[in-house]
Amino acid sequence: MQLPICVEYPIIAIGDLHGRIEWLDALIAKLRQRPEWPDAKLVFLGDFVDRCDTVEELISRVLE
């Protein structure tokens, strides 16, 4: 597999959610206001899971 040298869209990196879906929801709400949002690709880095009741919901939302 050959990786691209250049991409034609903005990349937004999101890190360390620690199972907190409210963090993701708040961030996505702010990002949707940005003009580049419709063309952007999200890359998730860091920790998804922590000792939180919303981990399963967070993983489902990320997969959407």
C-alpha positions in Angstrom: 0.0 0.0 0.0 1.4 3.4 -1.0 0.5 6.3 1.2 -0.4 9.7 -0.3 2.2 12.4 -0.3 -0.4 15.1 -0.2 -4.1 15.2 0.6 -6.7 17.5 -0.8 -8.7 17.9 2.3 -8.2 19.2 5.9 -7.4 16.7 8.6 -8.6 17.3 12.1 -6.8 15.3 14.8 -8.8 14.5 18.0 -7.0 13.0 21.0 -7.6 11.5 24.4 -11.4 11.5 24.8 -11.2 9.1 27.8 -14.8 7.8 27.3 -16.3 11.3 27.6 -18.9 11.6 24.9 -19.8 15.1 26.0 -16.2 16.3 25.1 -16.6 14.8 21.6 -20.1 16.4 21.2 -18.9 19.8 22.3 -15.9 19.6 20.0 -18.0 18.5 17.0 -20.5 21.3 17.6 -17.7 23.8 17.4 -16.0 22.2 14.4 -19.3 22.2 12.4 -19.2 26.0 12.5 -15.9 26.0 10.6 -16.0 26.5 6.8 -13.7 23.6 6.2 -15.9 21.1 8.2 -17.8 19.6 5.2 -14.5 18.6 3.5 -12.6 17.6 6.7 -11.6 14.1 7.7 -11.3 13.2 11.4 -8.4 11.3 12.8 -8.8 10.0 16.4 -5.6 9.6 18.5 -5.0 8.7 22.1 -7.3 7.1 24.6 -10.9 6.3 23.9 -11.6 4.3 27.0 -11.5 5.2 30.6 -13.6 4.5 33.7 -16.7 6.2 32.4 -20.3 5.1 31.8 -20.4 6.5 28.3 -17.6 4.5 26.7 -19.8 2.3 24.6 -21.8 5.3 23.3 -18.6 7.2 22.5 -17.2 4.3 20.5 -20.4 4.0 18.5 -20.4 7.8 17.8 -16.7 7.6 16.6 -17.6 4.8 14.3 -20.4 6.9 12.8 
